[in-house]
Amino acid sequence: MDIRVKKAKLERIARAAALSGETTSEFVRDAAEDRAEQVLREHDARTHVPAEFFDELQALLDAPARPNAALASAFDRLRDLTRE
């Protein structure tokens, strides 16, 4: 693989490689592999859904909540506990 790097950046990379006890090629290859792994992990960690599903989910989340018996009962119990 051939890459172009400005002289100042190449000197900086070479210095870091030397401090790490690696050749410049090893240092650059390892850095590129580490970055590739990071990008792939971040990409794979995302959930991909069809646009229609996302739109429907967003609409449901934006809609006002509909009370149900279990939720009303839990709220009543909480209200009774906090009055004491």
TAUR-V173601 format. One record per residue. PHI is phi in whole degrees, 0 to 359 (none if undefined). PSI is psi in whole degrees, 0 to 359 (* if undefined). Layout:
# TAUR-V173601
PHI PSI
PHI PSI
This chain:
# TAUR-V173601
none 130
250 133
227 154
256 131
223 136
298 149
306 314
298 320
289 322
297 319
297 320
295 316
297 316
298 320
296 314
297 320
298 315
298 318
296 332
273 354
76 26
239 160
286 163
299 319
298 315
298 317
298 312
294 317
298 313
297 319
296 318
294 319
295 317
298 316
294 320
298 316
299 317
298 312
297 317
294 320
298 314
297 320
294 314
292 337
282 345
281 148
264 126
254 124
229 155
298 149
303 322
296 319
297 314
298 317
298 318
294 317
298 316
298 320
297 318
295 320
291 328
282 339
289 149
297 147
293 144
255 120
295 150
226 168
299 317
296 318
293 318
297 319
296 317
296 320
296 319
298 317
297 318
296 316
298 318
297 320
292 324
278 348
280 337
285 *
